[in-house]
Amino acid sequence: MCGIAGMIDLTEKRRHAPRGAVARMARAILHRGPDDDGFLDGPGHHLANRRLSIVGLKDGKQPIGDESGRIQVVFNGEFYDYPEKRVELEGQGHTFRTHTDTELIPHLWEQYGERFWDLLKGQFAFCLHDARTNTFVLGRDRAGICPLFYAVAHHDGGPWLLFASEAKALFASGFVAPKVNTQGINHIFTFFAMPGPLTVFEGVTLLPPGQYLQFTPGSGSPETLLTRKTYWRVNYPDQGDEEYGGDEKATVDGFEAVLYSAVERRLRADVPVVSYLSGGVDSSLIVAMACKALGRPIPTFTVGVTQDGMNEESEALQTAKYLGCKPVIVKCGHDELRTGYPDLIRAAEFPVIDTACLGIQQLARSVRANGYKVALTGEGADEWLAGYPWFKIHRLIGWTDHVPLLPLGDLFRRAMARLNGVKPYPRKYVHAVQKMVGGQNAWLNVYGLMSFNKLRFFKPELMAELLPRSPYADLELNPDLHRWHPFHRQMYLGARIMLAGHLLSCKGDRVAMSHSVETRYPFLDEAVTDAMAKLHPRWKLRGLLRDKFIERAVARRWLPAETANRRKLMFRAPMDSWIQQNAGTDPAERWVDEVLSPESLKATNLFDVEAVQAGRTKLAAMGKRAIGKTGLEMGLTAVVATQLWHHLYINGGLCSLPTMRETQMLAEAV
């Protein structure tokens, strides 16, 4: 993995990029590639790469081109079928000069042109320039593992496209200013994620998974040039066309084979590979398969949460012992949460509500400190195979939405709103969302719980501004979803929102790469996701309790039954720190109180001061299992995270911590 950045003149003038701008962008993402850098200066474009060397250690310096040097690319990611693709291209007359998978891109473009998207398998974000036609191509992988941000800025009499692996690089250019996008904040308080294309920064776009830009500067306005194109999107068979899998053994055998192959491919590297390991079945199965593929135990890294009921350390240690792995345990508790959250927001670049992300950031730090660069992870299975508890809850109560002339489901959700101390959303708003996503489903229940906090904490003026525009309308949902099985419609929402906008960003790439660690996802292999999509829902959730049915059937062949059948624990770090007031004089401790002060809340102009203070007082008085506590915790965490993000990235002045601008200036001075 690496970091990429650049500036492209969108006019026909082919102006040179402003002196030092792209160098500053590259420095802002040094953490993504501390091993090397590379730049391409040309008329009308200046491209940069920060390299984390994993494949082709000695000759992988970027940019990399084809034989003629007319096609050049800067690349972030991995192509796991690189050896096979290289042999194929050499057979077609192409000559390779390096041992790095980056070189696939210019040769595939030269051979296939725009048809090459179907042949790019792995995790990636890149910018390609074809000097023969002055064509630029920027694209992102199917799942959304590697990020790619872009913005348009005007300088020297015309528009420029700026792109980068992280938004902070855009701001470092000096031509894009960080400003609040309130609709992006609306997304955070709906999805607790940033799925794109909207971001929390006005004018900054996150290229969605499976999309690309292709343009020739000077051939149109920025709006027409930067029309996003889709080469792949999450898809399911029409209802009734799913693979029912009458032969259970053959179906399980088939899934086991594609998953094992995916693990094998993700062990390809010129550096050692380790794995994250929780107590759950997903990561345990990945570790078991990795040990078999390597012919030896793989080192494992586990978060140990210092709070009862949330710690999977003992279960992970059991799995490590069973497989003969050497485990590393990384502790995460109150102290780490309060002192480490600013670093999490700096890395993520948007308000992070899931405190578990801090634990994953701690894991990445430990992986790097132990001398490694690459880690396998089990993310992705829950979204594709119904691993979350709310899928079971929805199956249990979902029938209430289908009783003729008796809207029991709607009445239940409105009652839940009142139990949470807020007024329900207008019925027309709720029904419009249900229509967009093909009916009520498990994710709408979860996001509804989070959305109550907009009614609870947003200033009335902001709520009035945002209510008419549904965040779901910004997602560019697959128009075919109404043809799918209702169960698959909710699987799709998980892949489109939770996976790309949360697990692969603030719980994936962003926290890992902040410590120069690449994470790899066997469950998101193209063959694995295709296989999971085709299967009938009964292979994902059978009955009310048997979730991830096919994965657990495979896991019982590799792991003890206790591990294979273990229920999912919704891991998160403790949130109690948010209600501990007057924690001390150290800025690392007192920032929570500072960003929640009446003065700071008034300065951001997003939240109702009295409502936030009342919510904090109420949460402090609630028992561990009080009704509505989880929703209130999530809401207050979102307020804290948003205030902290505003301080770090927008205007500063809300607490004693250094802003991102101050941090960058200090780094440049060193």
PLY file of the C-alpha trace (Angstrom):
ply
format ascii 1.0
element vertex 670
property float x
property float y
property float z
element edge 669
property int vertex1
property int vertex2
end_header
0.00 0.00 0.00
1.06 3.56 -0.57
-0.23 7.09 -0.78
-0.85 9.02 -3.97
-1.50 12.68 -4.72
-1.43 15.11 -7.59
-2.65 18.15 -9.49
-4.01 18.08 -13.04
-4.72 21.15 -15.17
-8.29 20.80 -16.43
-7.79 23.36 -19.19
-6.09 22.81 -22.53
-3.20 25.10 -21.53
-1.14 22.36 -19.84
0.07 24.70 -17.12
2.71 23.53 -14.69
1.54 22.84 -11.16
2.26 25.60 -8.61
5.74 25.21 -7.20
5.86 23.09 -4.03
2.13 22.31 -3.87
2.32 18.60 -4.72
5.44 18.15 -2.59
3.44 19.48 0.36
0.61 17.09 -0.48
3.03 14.16 -0.48
4.55 15.21 2.86
1.07 15.30 4.43
0.70 11.55 3.77
4.24 10.51 4.64
2.80 7.92 7.05
1.26 6.06 4.10
4.66 5.51 2.50
7.73 6.13 4.64
9.98 3.90 2.49
10.30 6.02 -0.65
8.78 8.78 -2.75
8.43 9.52 -6.44
7.18 12.38 -8.60
6.14 12.85 -12.21
6.31 16.39 -13.57
4.79 17.07 -16.93
2.94 19.78 -18.81
-0.43 20.06 -17.16
0.14 17.48 -14.42
2.26 16.75 -11.36
1.80 13.33 -9.72
3.28 12.00 -6.47
3.65 8.69 -4.66
4.62 7.80 -1.12
5.68 4.17 -1.05
5.22 1.46 1.56
7.37 -1.23 -0.07
5.78 -4.68 0.11
6.13 -6.19 -3.39
9.18 -5.58 -5.57
11.21 -4.08 -2.75
14.24 -3.07 -4.83
12.65 -1.85 -8.06
9.14 -0.72 -7.22
9.77 3.03 -7.17
6.88 4.99 -8.69
5.71 6.42 -11.03
5.96 3.32 -13.24
5.31 3.21 -16.96
5.08 0.89 -19.93
7.99 0.13 -22.30
7.63 3.45 -24.12
7.22 5.56 -21.00
4.16 7.18 -22.55
1.78 5.57 -20.03
2.60 6.39 -16.40
0.85 5.53 -13.15
0.97 6.26 -9.43
-0.67 3.45 -7.47
-1.86 2.56 -3.98
-2.75 -1.06 -3.33
-2.06 -4.67 -4.27
-2.95 -6.93 -7.19
-2.95 -10.43 -5.77
-2.96 -12.21 -9.15
0.10 -10.27 -10.32
2.26 -13.32 -11.20
-0.43 -14.88 -13.39
-1.34 -11.58 -15.07
2.31 -10.84 -15.79
2.82 -14.16 -17.56
-0.33 -13.54 -19.60
0.79 -10.05 -20.67
4.31 -11.22 -21.50
2.73 -13.79 -23.77
1.00 -10.91 -25.55
4.33 -9.20 -26.20
4.66 -6.88 -23.22
8.03 -6.44 -21.51
8.22 -5.95 -17.74
11.14 -4.05 -16.23
10.30 -4.42 -12.51
9.09 -7.02 -10.02
6.21 -4.94 -8.67
2.50 -5.39 -9.31
2.15 -1.66 -10.06
3.50 -2.35 -13.53
0.38 -4.32 -14.43
-1.65 -1.13 -14.78
0.13 0.56 -17.72
0.43 -2.72 -19.62
-3.23 -3.66 -19.08
-4.28 -0.17 -20.19
-2.10 -0.41 -23.27
-3.56 -3.84 -24.11
-7.22 -3.36 -23.27
-7.91 0.33 -22.81
-11.08 1.10 -20.86
-11.96 -2.61 -20.83
-9.15 -3.26 -18.34
-11.36 -2.69 -15.28
-12.64 -6.27 -15.33
-9.04 -7.49 -15.11
-7.99 -5.44 -12.08
-8.36 -7.75 -9.09
-7.31 -6.65 -5.62
-7.39 -3.44 -3.60
-6.36 -0.26 -5.34
-6.58 3.44 -6.06
-4.50 4.97 -8.82
-4.00 7.78 -11.30
-2.88 6.89 -14.83
-1.74 9.30 -17.53
-1.63 8.28 -21.19
0.53 10.88 -22.94
-0.49 9.56 -26.36
-3.94 11.13 -25.97
-3.39 13.21 -22.79
-5.99 11.01 -21.08
-6.16 10.73 -17.30
-7.80 7.85 -15.42
-8.43 7.75 -11.66
-10.12 4.70 -10.17
-10.87 2.81 -6.98
-11.36 -0.88 -6.14
-14.71 -2.67 -5.96
-15.04 -2.94 -2.19
-13.61 0.49 -1.36
-10.53 -0.68 0.54
-8.23 2.04 -0.80
-9.49 5.64 -0.52
-9.33 8.35 -3.18
-10.44 11.97 -2.58
-10.60 14.80 -5.06
-11.55 18.47 -5.33
-11.50 21.25 -7.92
-9.60 24.46 -7.18
-9.12 27.55 -9.31
-5.63 28.96 -9.67
-3.80 31.01 -12.27
-6.87 31.62 -14.39
-8.35 28.15 -14.57
-9.49 24.99 -12.75
-7.24 22.24 -11.40
-8.16 18.76 -10.22
-6.45 17.84 -6.97
-6.56 14.22 -5.81
-5.05 12.28 -2.91
-5.35 9.18 -0.76
-6.36 11.39 2.16
-8.18 14.71 2.38
-5.43 16.24 4.52
-3.17 16.14 1.46
-5.67 18.27 -0.47
-5.59 20.87 2.29
-1.77 20.77 2.43
-1.67 21.96 -1.19
-2.79 25.40 -0.07
-5.51 25.52 -2.74
-8.33 23.63 -0.97
-9.66 24.97 2.33
-11.40 22.68 4.86
-15.00 23.82 5.35
-17.94 22.09 7.03
-20.40 20.25 4.81
-23.52 19.98 6.99
-25.02 17.27 4.77
-21.87 15.26 5.45
-22.48 15.71 9.17
-26.02 14.51 8.49
-24.53 11.31 7.07
-22.42 10.79 10.19
-25.49 11.17 12.44
-27.43 8.75 10.23
-24.97 6.04 9.21
-22.12 6.62 11.73
-20.04 6.31 8.56
-18.90 8.31 5.53
-19.80 6.10 2.55
-19.29 8.80 -0.12
-19.41 10.43 -2.52
-20.28 13.23 -0.06
-17.79 13.99 2.69
-17.86 16.18 5.78
-15.75 18.70 3.85
-17.51 21.04 1.46
-16.22 20.60 -2.10
-14.28 17.41 -1.34
-15.57 14.22 -2.99
-14.77 10.64 -2.03
-14.74 8.47 -5.15
-17.19 5.63 -4.38
-16.12 1.98 -4.66
-16.20 0.56 -8.17
-16.11 3.98 -9.85
-13.60 5.92 -11.92
-12.92 9.23 -13.65
-11.61 9.35 -17.20
-11.06 12.62 -19.04
-8.96 14.66 -21.41
-8.27 18.16 -20.06
-9.70 21.00 -22.09
-12.51 18.94 -23.60
-15.22 20.32 -21.34
-16.09 22.04 -18.07
-14.95 20.53 -14.75
-18.52 19.31 -14.19
-18.60 17.34 -17.46
-14.98 16.18 -17.28
-15.39 14.78 -13.78
-18.53 12.75 -14.38
-18.06 9.58 -12.37
-18.42 6.27 -14.21
-19.26 2.89 -12.69
-17.39 -0.25 -13.72
-18.75 -2.45 -10.90
-21.39 -2.29 -8.18
-22.70 -4.69 -5.54
-25.25 -6.94 -7.21
-27.48 -9.89 -6.34
-29.52 -12.32 -8.44
-33.17 -11.52 -9.07
-35.40 -12.98 -6.40
-35.91 -16.65 -7.21
-32.66 -16.96 -9.20
-30.36 -17.47 -6.21
-28.29 -20.65 -5.85
-30.31 -22.75 -3.44
-27.54 -25.29 -2.95
-29.39 -28.57 -2.61
-26.16 -30.54 -2.12
-24.95 -29.08 1.16
-21.52 -30.70 1.13
-20.79 -29.54 -2.41
-21.88 -25.99 -1.58
-19.71 -25.85 1.54
-16.79 -27.40 -0.36
-17.08 -24.75 -3.04
-17.13 -21.86 -0.60
-14.22 -23.31 1.37
-12.15 -23.57 -1.81
-12.67 -19.95 -2.93
-12.02 -18.60 0.56
-8.85 -20.63 0.99
-7.58 -19.42 -2.39
-8.29 -15.84 -1.34
-6.23 -16.31 1.83
-3.38 -17.88 -0.15
-3.27 -14.95 -2.56
-3.17 -12.42 0.27
-0.09 -14.06 1.73
1.89 -13.06 -1.36
4.41 -10.43 -0.32
8.13 -9.79 -0.14
7.77 -9.05 3.58
6.27 -11.16 6.41
2.47 -11.18 6.85
0.67 -11.32 10.23
-3.02 -11.37 11.15
-5.46 -9.63 13.44
-7.28 -12.12 15.68
-10.42 -11.56 17.75
-12.35 -14.29 19.50
-14.86 -14.54 16.64
-15.17 -17.01 13.82
-14.17 -14.65 10.97
-10.60 -13.83 11.95
-10.11 -17.27 13.53
-10.94 -18.99 10.24
-8.64 -16.64 8.30
-5.78 -17.36 10.72
-6.36 -21.13 10.50
-6.27 -21.05 6.70
-3.21 -18.78 6.69
-1.33 -21.20 8.94
-2.14 -24.05 6.56
-1.15 -22.05 3.47
2.15 -20.93 5.02
2.94 -24.33 6.50
3.61 -22.67 9.85
1.77 -20.59 12.48
1.23 -16.92 11.62
1.83 -14.22 14.27
-1.44 -12.78 15.62
-2.45 -9.45 17.19
-5.46 -9.07 19.48
-7.18 -6.15 21.25
-7.76 -6.67 24.95
-10.60 -4.36 26.06
-10.37 -3.54 29.76
-14.10 -3.69 30.41
-16.24 -6.66 31.41
-18.48 -8.11 28.73
-16.50 -6.64 25.83
-13.19 -8.48 26.06
-12.46 -11.33 23.63
-8.86 -11.75 24.75
-9.30 -15.18 26.34
-11.17 -16.54 23.32
-8.50 -15.22 20.95
-5.75 -16.75 23.08
-7.54 -20.11 22.93
-7.56 -19.95 19.13
-3.92 -18.87 18.98
-2.92 -21.74 21.26
-4.96 -24.24 19.22
-3.23 -23.13 16.01
0.21 -22.71 17.57
0.38 -18.97 16.88
2.43 -16.48 18.84
-0.08 -13.87 20.10
0.45 -10.20 20.88
-2.20 -8.60 23.12
-2.84 -4.86 22.89
-4.76 -3.28 25.78
-7.47 -0.67 25.22
-9.47 0.97 27.99
-10.54 4.30 29.49
-7.11 5.90 29.41
-6.39 4.91 25.82
-9.82 6.11 24.74
-9.55 9.56 26.22
-5.94 10.20 25.22
-6.00 8.37 21.88
-9.22 9.63 20.33
-7.64 12.78 18.87
-5.16 10.63 16.93
-8.08 8.53 15.69
-9.91 11.60 14.35
-6.70 12.93 12.80
-6.31 9.65 10.94
-9.95 9.17 9.96
-10.60 12.79 8.92
-14.25 12.59 9.93
-16.14 12.20 13.23
-15.78 8.58 14.38
-18.55 7.22 16.59
-17.45 3.59 16.92
-14.92 3.57 19.76
-13.74 0.12 18.64
-11.77 1.92 15.92
-9.38 3.07 18.61
-8.62 -0.55 19.46
-7.86 -1.32 15.82
-5.59 1.71 15.68
-3.77 0.34 18.71
-3.40 -2.98 16.86
-1.83 -1.29 13.84
0.59 0.61 16.06
1.63 -2.67 17.67
2.01 -4.44 14.32
4.39 -1.73 13.15
6.25 -1.61 16.47
6.88 -5.34 16.16
8.48 -4.87 12.76
5.65 -5.86 10.41
3.89 -4.06 7.56
1.05 -6.36 6.43
-1.87 -7.83 8.39
-4.79 -10.05 7.39
-8.21 -9.25 8.82
-11.62 -10.91 8.87
-13.70 -7.84 8.01
-16.43 -8.23 5.41
-18.06 -11.49 6.46
-20.70 -9.86 8.69
-21.97 -7.63 5.88
-22.18 -10.40 3.27
-23.29 -13.26 5.55
-25.64 -11.53 8.04
-23.37 -11.66 11.05
-24.87 -8.78 13.02
-27.48 -9.37 15.74
-29.91 -6.87 14.19
-30.48 -9.23 11.27
-31.89 -11.77 13.72
-33.96 -9.12 15.50
-35.40 -7.97 12.19
-36.28 -11.52 11.21
-38.04 -11.91 14.56
-40.09 -8.70 14.39
-40.05 -7.96 10.66
-43.43 -9.63 10.14
-45.02 -6.61 11.84
-44.32 -4.55 8.72
-46.44 -6.88 6.57
-49.69 -7.10 8.52
-52.37 -5.69 6.16
-53.89 -2.40 7.31
-52.08 -2.65 10.65
-48.72 -0.80 10.69
-47.35 -2.51 13.81
-43.73 -2.02 12.75
-44.20 1.70 12.31
-45.96 1.97 15.66
-43.14 0.03 17.34
-40.44 2.31 15.94
-42.35 5.45 16.91
-42.68 4.07 20.43
-38.91 3.49 20.51
-38.36 7.13 19.57
-40.45 8.28 22.51
-38.59 5.88 24.84
-35.40 7.58 23.67
-36.85 10.93 24.66
-37.34 12.39 21.17
-40.22 13.01 18.83
-40.53 10.52 15.94
-39.63 11.53 12.40
-42.55 12.52 10.16
-44.15 9.43 8.63
-43.69 10.73 5.08
-39.92 10.94 5.65
-39.73 7.38 7.00
-41.85 5.96 4.19
-39.79 7.78 1.54
-36.62 6.15 2.86
-38.26 2.72 2.98
-39.32 3.12 -0.64
-35.78 4.05 -1.72
-34.23 0.94 -0.17
-36.99 -1.51 -1.08
-38.76 -1.72 2.26
-37.97 -1.77 5.96
-34.88 -3.79 6.88
-32.42 -4.42 9.69
-30.10 -1.56 8.77
-32.92 0.98 8.81
-33.66 -0.07 12.38
-30.03 0.53 13.39
-29.68 3.79 11.50
-33.04 4.90 12.88
-31.66 4.48 16.39
-28.70 6.67 15.49
-30.85 9.23 13.67
-32.84 9.96 16.83
-29.78 11.89 17.96
-30.26 14.48 15.23
-33.64 15.29 16.74
-32.10 15.26 20.19
-28.91 17.29 19.68
-28.96 19.29 16.42
-29.87 22.96 16.61
-33.46 23.40 15.38
-32.27 25.57 12.49
-29.86 22.87 11.31
-32.49 20.17 11.65
-34.91 22.23 9.55
-32.21 22.67 6.89
-31.31 18.98 6.70
-34.63 17.20 7.11
-35.91 17.74 3.53
-32.83 16.02 2.04
-32.49 12.35 2.92
-28.93 11.03 3.27
-30.09 7.88 1.45
-30.69 9.96 -1.68
-26.95 10.75 -1.81
-25.89 7.09 -1.96
-26.68 6.50 -5.64
-28.23 3.14 -4.79
-28.32 0.33 -7.32
-31.64 0.72 -9.20
-31.91 -3.07 -9.50
-32.26 -3.60 -5.75
-36.06 -3.82 -5.90
-35.69 -7.00 -7.97
-33.68 -8.77 -5.28
-34.79 -10.91 -2.37
-35.72 -8.55 0.54
-33.00 -10.20 2.61
-30.39 -9.25 0.03
-31.55 -5.65 -0.05
-30.38 -5.26 3.53
-27.12 -7.07 2.75
-26.57 -4.50 0.03
-27.01 -1.57 2.40
-24.38 -3.06 4.68
-21.88 -3.34 1.82
-22.67 0.11 0.45
-22.65 2.00 3.75
-21.16 0.14 6.72
-18.42 -1.72 4.89
-17.09 0.98 2.59
-17.90 3.95 4.81
-16.81 2.60 8.18
-15.07 -0.76 8.42
-12.71 -0.13 5.51
-12.01 3.49 6.42
-11.88 4.54 10.08
-11.61 0.87 11.13
-9.48 -0.18 8.17
-7.22 1.77 5.83
-7.12 5.03 7.75
-6.08 3.68 11.16
-3.77 1.04 9.69
-2.00 3.36 7.26
-1.62 6.02 9.95
0.99 3.57 11.29
2.24 2.43 7.86
0.47 -0.94 7.94
-1.39 -2.53 5.04
-4.51 -4.57 5.86
-5.75 -7.35 3.57
-9.29 -8.75 3.40
-9.80 -12.34 2.16
-13.59 -12.10 2.61
-13.59 -9.22 0.09
-11.81 -11.17 -2.63
-13.75 -10.84 -5.90
-14.38 -14.59 -6.14
-15.52 -14.79 -2.52
-17.97 -11.87 -2.75
-19.35 -13.23 -6.03
-19.90 -16.62 -4.40
-21.59 -15.09 -1.34
-23.85 -12.89 -3.46
-25.16 -15.77 -5.56
-26.18 -17.92 -2.60
-29.76 -18.10 -1.37
-30.33 -16.25 1.95
-30.68 -19.59 3.77
-26.89 -19.96 3.53
-26.46 -16.67 5.38
-29.12 -16.78 8.09
-31.00 -20.02 8.70
-33.89 -19.79 11.12
-33.63 -17.12 13.79
-30.19 -17.86 15.20
-27.93 -19.62 12.71
-26.10 -16.68 11.17
-23.15 -16.96 8.75
-24.37 -20.49 8.15
-22.01 -21.44 5.33
-18.97 -19.84 6.93
-19.56 -21.67 10.20
-19.95 -24.93 8.28
-16.50 -24.34 6.80
-15.05 -23.21 10.14
-16.09 -26.45 11.85
-13.63 -28.21 9.53
-10.77 -25.97 10.68
-11.49 -24.98 14.27
-13.02 -26.35 17.47
-16.82 -26.31 17.38
-16.85 -23.81 20.25
-14.95 -21.29 18.11
-16.81 -22.03 14.89
-20.19 -21.54 16.58
-19.26 -18.59 18.81
-21.77 -15.73 18.66
-20.59 -12.31 17.54
-19.57 -9.95 20.31
-20.21 -6.32 19.38
-16.76 -5.14 20.37
-16.37 -1.49 21.29
-14.18 0.38 23.69
-15.91 1.74 26.81
-17.73 5.06 26.38
-17.79 6.05 30.04
-14.90 8.46 29.51
-17.23 10.90 27.82
-19.11 11.54 31.08
-16.10 11.89 33.37
-15.88 15.63 33.89
-12.91 17.59 35.23
-10.48 14.81 34.37
-7.36 16.88 35.05
-5.13 19.63 33.75
-3.35 17.66 31.03
-4.69 18.65 27.55
-4.64 14.96 26.64
-7.23 14.40 29.38
-9.34 17.54 29.51
-10.15 18.01 25.81
-13.52 16.24 26.18
-14.75 18.81 28.67
-13.34 21.62 26.54
-15.03 20.66 23.25
-18.33 20.15 25.09
-18.21 23.50 26.86
-21.04 25.93 26.06
-18.54 28.24 24.37
-17.23 25.50 22.09
-20.70 24.24 21.23
-21.78 27.76 20.31
-18.66 28.25 18.19
-19.41 25.30 15.87
-23.09 26.30 15.63
-24.20 22.70 15.07
-25.64 21.53 18.38
-28.17 22.67 20.95
-26.06 23.61 23.98
-28.70 22.85 26.59
-29.61 19.52 24.98
-25.99 18.35 24.98
-25.43 19.32 28.59
-28.71 17.64 29.60
-27.78 14.51 27.67
-24.45 14.28 29.39
-26.06 14.63 32.80
-28.70 12.04 31.94
-26.14 9.51 30.71
-24.12 9.88 33.91
-27.20 8.97 35.95
-28.29 5.96 33.84
-27.76 2.38 34.92
-25.79 -0.09 32.81
-28.88 -1.57 31.14
-31.18 1.44 31.09
-33.57 1.74 28.14
-32.21 4.12 25.57
-28.68 4.20 26.98
-26.97 2.82 23.87
-28.62 5.37 21.61
-27.73 8.23 23.95
-24.13 7.00 24.24
-23.83 6.90 20.46
-25.30 10.37 20.16
-23.01 11.97 22.72
-20.00 10.20 21.22
-21.01 11.65 17.84
-21.24 15.14 19.33
-17.84 14.80 21.00
-16.26 13.39 17.83
-17.78 16.11 15.65
-16.62 18.88 17.98
-13.13 17.39 18.09
-13.06 16.98 14.28
-14.16 20.62 13.91
-11.34 21.75 16.18
-8.69 19.67 14.42
-9.69 20.35 10.82
-11.84 23.49 10.57
-11.19 26.46 12.84
-9.45 25.31 16.01
-10.00 27.17 19.25
-12.25 24.57 20.90
-9.64 22.89 23.11
-5.93 22.87 23.98
-4.93 20.22 21.43
-2.93 21.26 18.35
-4.94 21.53 15.13
-4.07 19.52 12.03
-2.56 22.63 10.45
-0.34 23.19 13.47
0.67 19.53 13.46
1.59 19.67 9.76
3.61 22.87 10.20
5.54 21.27 13.05
6.24 18.17 10.95
7.46 20.29 8.03
9.75 22.27 10.33
11.36 19.02 11.50
0 1
1 2
2 3
3 4
4 5
5 6
6 7
7 8
8 9
9 10
10 11
11 12
12 13
13 14
14 15
15 16
16 17
17 18
18 19
19 20
20 21
21 22
22 23
23 24
24 25
25 26
26 27
27 28
28 29
29 30
30 31
31 32
32 33
33 34
34 35
35 36
36 37
37 38
38 39
39 40
40 41
41 42
42 43
43 44
44 45
45 46
46 47
47 48
48 49
49 50
50 51
51 52
52 53
53 54
54 55
55 56
56 57
57 58
58 59
59 60
60 61
61 62
62 63
63 64
64 65
65 66
66 67
67 68
68 69
69 70
70 71
71 72
72 73
73 74
74 75
75 76
76 77
77 78
78 79
79 80
80 81
81 82
82 83
83 84
84 85
85 86
86 87
87 88
88 89
89 90
90 91
91 92
92 93
93 94
94 95
95 96
96 97
97 98
98 99
99 100
100 101
101 102
102 103
103 104
104 105
105 106
106 107
107 108
108 109
109 110
110 111
111 112
112 113
113 114
114 115
115 116
116 117
117 118
118 119
119 120
120 121
121 122
122 123
123 124
124 125
125 126
126 127
127 128
128 129
129 130
130 131
131 132
132 133
133 134
134 135
135 136
136 137
137 138
138 139
139 140
140 141
141 142
142 143
143 144
144 145
145 146
146 147
147 148
148 149
149 150
150 151
151 152
152 153
153 154
154 155
155 156
156 157
157 158
158 159
159 160
160 161
161 162
162 163
163 164
164 165
165 166
166 167
167 168
168 169
169 170
170 171
171 172
172 173
173 174
174 175
175 176
176 177
177 178
178 179
179 180
180 181
181 182
182 183
183 184
184 185
185 186
186 187
187 188
188 189
189 190
190 191
191 192
192 193
193 194
194 195
195 196
196 197
197 198
198 199
199 200
200 201
201 202
202 203
203 204
204 205
205 206
206 207
207 208
208 209
209 210
210 211
211 212
212 213
213 214
214 215
215 216
216 217
217 218
218 219
219 220
220 221
221 222
222 223
223 224
224 225
225 226
226 227
227 228
228 229
229 230
230 231
231 232
232 233
233 234
234 235
235 236
236 237
237 238
238 239
239 240
240 241
241 242
242 243
243 244
244 245
245 246
246 247
247 248
248 249
249 250
250 251
251 252
252 253
253 254
254 255
255 256
256 257
257 258
258 259
259 260
260 261
261 262
262 263
263 264
264 265
265 266
266 267
267 268
268 269
269 270
270 271
271 272
272 273
273 274
274 275
275 276
276 277
277 278
278 279
279 280
280 281
281 282
282 283
283 284
284 285
285 286
286 287
287 288
288 289
289 290
290 291
291 292
292 293
293 294
294 295
295 296
296 297
297 298
298 299
299 300
300 301
301 302
302 303
303 304
304 305
305 306
306 307
307 308
308 309
309 310
310 311
311 312
312 313
313 314
314 315
315 316
316 317
317 318
318 319
319 320
320 321
321 322
322 323
323 324
324 325
325 326
326 327
327 328
328 329
329 330
330 331
331 332
332 333
333 334
334 335
335 336
336 337
337 338
338 339
339 340
340 341
341 342
342 343
343 344
344 345
345 346
346 347
347 348
348 349
349 350
350 351
351 352
352 353
353 354
354 355
355 356
356 357
357 358
358 359
359 360
360 361
361 362
362 363
363 364
364 365
365 366
366 367
367 368
368 369
369 370
370 371
371 372
372 373
373 374
374 375
375 376
376 377
377 378
378 379
379 380
380 381
381 382
382 383
383 384
384 385
385 386
386 387
387 388
388 389
389 390
390 391
391 392
392 393
393 394
394 395
395 396
396 397
397 398
398 399
399 400
400 401
401 402
402 403
403 404
404 405
405 406
406 407
407 408
408 409
409 410
410 411
411 412
412 413
413 414
414 415
415 416
416 417
417 418
418 419
419 420
420 421
421 422
422 423
423 424
424 425
425 426
426 427
427 428
428 429
429 430
430 431
431 432
432 433
433 434
434 435
435 436
436 437
437 438
438 439
439 440
440 441
441 442
442 443
443 444
444 445
445 446
446 447
447 448
448 449
449 450
450 451
451 452
452 453
453 454
454 455
455 456
456 457
457 458
458 459
459 460
460 461
461 462
462 463
463 464
464 465
465 466
466 467
467 468
468 469
469 470
470 471
471 472
472 473
473 474
474 475
475 476
476 477
477 478
478 479
479 480
480 481
481 482
482 483
483 484
484 485
485 486
486 487
487 488
488 489
489 490
490 491
491 492
492 493
493 494
494 495
495 496
496 497
497 498
498 499
499 500
500 501
501 502
502 503
503 504
504 505
505 506
506 507
507 508
508 509
509 510
510 511
511 512
512 513
513 514
514 515
515 516
516 517
517 518
518 519
519 520
520 521
521 522
522 523
523 524
524 525
525 526
526 527
527 528
528 529
529 530
530 531
531 532
532 533
533 534
534 535
535 536
536 537
537 538
538 539
539 540
540 541
541 542
542 543
543 544
544 545
545 546
546 547
547 548
548 549
549 550
550 551
551 552
552 553
553 554
554 555
555 556
556 557
557 558
558 559
559 560
560 561
561 562
562 563
563 564
564 565
565 566
566 567
567 568
568 569
569 570
570 571
571 572
572 573
573 574
574 575
575 576
576 577
577 578
578 579
579 580
580 581
581 582
582 583
583 584
584 585
585 586
586 587
587 588
588 589
589 590
590 591
591 592
592 593
593 594
594 595
595 596
596 597
597 598
598 599
599 600
600 601
601 602
602 603
603 604
604 605
605 606
606 607
607 608
608 609
609 610
610 611
611 612
612 613
613 614
614 615
615 616
616 617
617 618
618 619
619 620
620 621
621 622
622 623
623 624
624 625
625 626
626 627
627 628
628 629
629 630
630 631
631 632
632 633
633 634
634 635
635 636
636 637
637 638
638 639
639 640
640 641
641 642
642 643
643 644
644 645
645 646
646 647
647 648
648 649
649 650
650 651
651 652
652 653
653 654
654 655
655 656
656 657
657 658
658 659
659 660
660 661
661 662
662 663
663 664
664 665
665 666
666 667
667 668
668 669
